[in-house]
Amino acid sequence: MKRVFYFTLLFCVLCGTASYAQHHRSARGKAWRAEREELRARERAMEQQNDSAAYRAALEALQQGDWVLEADNINFFNGITRFVSSTTNYISCNDGEGTVQTAYANFVYSPNGLGGVTVLGDVSGGRMSTDKDGNVYCSFSIQGSAVSATVYVTLTGGTNQASATVNPNFSGRSMTFNGYLVPYDKATVFQGMPQW
């Protein structure tokens, strides 16, 4: 009889311990999930604050006409997308002069010495508008000896992500630069030899 009593007591203790461990593990998991959610909320708030500051700086640069769109990828008229280096692929506007530069690692035609082309021209006819979501639309013409195009820039509301479509006036071979718009003095771009 004593054995049955001890086995029953041992069984009850083990069941109680297992139940306590399960409850403790569940409580620890809930605390870990709550802590993780709080950390994610703080990260989202910080990211939103940084995006907001970057948006304000990009908007001010766009309004002043001193900006650079550093491209991460370029979409061509035929649907091809190339992922590129943002230091050598960009569109800029500074003191009334615009620059459009492309550079590819394995491009045979290389008048700018970087594997692409660099064209300069005077900027004119700028127009800007903003929609209810904070998206900014800007268009201007760029005229030079090697370029004659209309550029349409879209700055996404709340961030400095932007895209710019370059439409050459004498051909239908447009290209769209996608990347981040930054003030001209904060840009990290390298200019190749321009075509005159």
N, C-alpha and C positions, 0 to 999 in steps of 0.2 A: 504494500500500500504506500510505503514511503517513496518507493521508486516512482510510482504513478504521480504522487504529489510533486516530487522534484521535477519530473519531466514536464508536468503541467505548468509549474512555476517557471521553469526554464523557457518553455514555449511562450508563455505570456510575456516574459522579459524580452525575448528576442523579437516578438511581434511588436511590442511597444517601442523597442529601440529602432526597428525598421521603420515604423510609422513616424517616429520622431525625426529620423534621418531623411525620410521622404519629405516631410513638412519643412525641415531646415533647408534641404536642397531646393525646394520650390520657392521658399522665401528668399534665398540667396540669388536664385535665377531672376526673380522679380526685381530685386534691388539692382542687379547687374543690368537688366533691360532698361530700367528707369534711368540709371546713370548713363547708359549708352544713348538713350533718347535725348537726355539733357545735353550731352556733349554734341550730338548732331544738331540740336536746335541752336546751340552757341556757335557752331561752325557755320550754319546757314545764315545766322544773323551777321556774323563777321564777313562772310562772302558777299552778302547783300550790301553791307556798308561799303566794302571795297569796290564792288561793281558800281554803286551809286556815285562814289567819288571819281571813278574812272570815267563814268558817263558825263558827269559835269565838266571834267577836264577836256574830254573829247568834244563835247558840244561847244565849249568856249573856244577851242582851237579851230573848230569848223566855222564858227561865226567870225573869227578874226582872220581866217584864210591862211593860217600857219599850222598845217597838220601833215601827218604821214599815215597812210594806211599800209601797215606791214602785213603782207599776204602770207597765209599758210598754205593756200591752194589757189589754183587758177582754173576756171572753167572756160573752155574754148567754144567757139561757135558751132563746132561739129559734135559737141557733147563730151569731148574728152576732158577729164579732170587730171591735173598734175599737182601733186603735193610738192611744195617748194620751200626754200629757206626764206624766212621773213627778213633777213638782213640784206638780201640782194633782189627781192621781188617786192616792189612797192609802187604806190602812187603817192606823190606829194604835191603840196601847194605851199609856196613860201614867197612872200613879197611880190605877188602877182605873177610868179613863174611856176609852171607845173612841170612835173617829171613823171614819166611812166617808164618803169624798168622791169625787164624780165631777165632771168638768168637760170639756166638749167644745167645740171651736172654733165649730161651726155649730149649736148646740142652742138652740132657741127658748125652751124652758122653763128659766128660770134663777133660781131663788130664792136661790142663793148668790152671784150676781153674777159667776160664772165660767163659766156655761154648763152647770150641773148642780145637784146637791144636796149638802149637807153635813149629816150627821146625827150627833148625839152621844148617848151613853148610858152607863150604868154597866155594867161588865164583871163577870160572875159565872160560877161553875161551870167554871172552867178545868181541863182535863185534858190531859196530855202523855204521849206515848210515843215510843220510838225503835226502829226495826227494825235488823236485823243489818247493813244497808248504811249506817247512819248517818242515814237519812231520819228527820226528826222530824215527828210529827203532833200538832197542838194543836187543841183545840176549846174554845169558850167562848160564852156568851150575852151579847148586848148589848141592854140595855133602856133606852129613853128615851121621851120624849113623841112623837118622830117616827120611832122605830125600835124594832122588836122582831124580833130575828134571831138565828140561830145561825151562828157563823163557824167554818169549818174551815181551818186553816192547815197547809200542808205545806212544810217546809224541806228542800231536796234535800241529801243527805249530801255533805260535802266542799266545799260552795260556799254562798254566801248567796242563791242563786236560790230563789224561793219562789212559792207560789200560795196564794190564800185564796178560798174560796167562801163567799159571803154568802147564806144561806137565810132569807128573811123568814118569820116564823112564820105570817103570815096570807095569804100568796099563794105561788104556785109560781114566782115570777119571780126565780130565783136568778141571781147573776152571779159570775164568777170573775176575780179580779185576779191577773195574772201579772207578776212583776218581781223586785226584790231587797229582802231584809229587812235593815235596818240598825238599830243602836241609835238610840233616840229623839233623843239629843243630837247625832247625826251626820247626821240627816235634813235634806234640802233641799226641804222642802215648804212650800206656801203655803195657808193655810186661808181658805176663803170664809166668808160669813155663814151661820151654822148655822140650821137650821129647828128651831123649838121646838115 
